[in-house]
Amino acid sequence: DATHGPDVGAPFEIPPPEGPYLAEVERDPGRLRVAFTTTPHLRADVDPDCVRAVEDAAALLTDLGHHVEERAPDIDADGFTMAFLTMVAAELGADLHDFKALAGRKARAPELEPATWAVGLLAGAFSAREYATALRTLEQVGRQIGPFFQEYDVLLTPTLASPPPLLGTLGPSAGERRMLRLVGAFGSGRVVRAAGLLDEMAKDAFAFIPWTPVYNVTGHPAMSVPLWWNGEGLPVGVHVVARFGAEDVLLRLAGQLERARPWAQRIPDWIRASTT
């Protein structure tokens, strides 16, 4: 309620809400058409805990009176991944260009993480045509997904492909860090691309988050709710996506789910043990 709506000159906006978002939390969502899937949109292996979390949420929503069935939008995983990485590399290259304009000097490799430096170098290895093609590919994904939400009000997926990992688990391996430093030392995006680094990155770029990046691109509203906890006492998120502009539907559903299965007072077992 405090931050919604476009600022002056914003290139994109969603339809304004009919009333305060806060009031939506108390409203009944009605009988929703719910789709669910545990198959990743992008290439990844999914932990059984994450599968169980979604199956449990689907059962809960069925008990709450919603129409629930297993369905998912069709997405070109490889095409999306390469387009997304191309866009990220180009945007990071523009960030480094802006830094030079503001600071009066170029950024230096030791000032950035090796992966950030190497990906930034890739910007110079892509043509304007390749960048425009990547953006069109991402736009096409949005057009592919749009009709799906004419059939369904919300889609359930796991939020992540695994339960919460230990700190440091997602960082590059020692070998990957050495390769990134070596490639970055050449200072050329063409060397990065010729070394096949982009293809290697694409293989597991979204192994941890094989659903959420798609909706970062399309702009569909989404939420993660901690409905299910695994055997280690850790919350496993369920990702709920609504049709474009339907934040109110998500908030109504969030209120219903939290009333049905409160989680505000739940504490992971390892935190409880460390404080007693």
Disulfide bonds with the S-S distance in Angstrom:
none
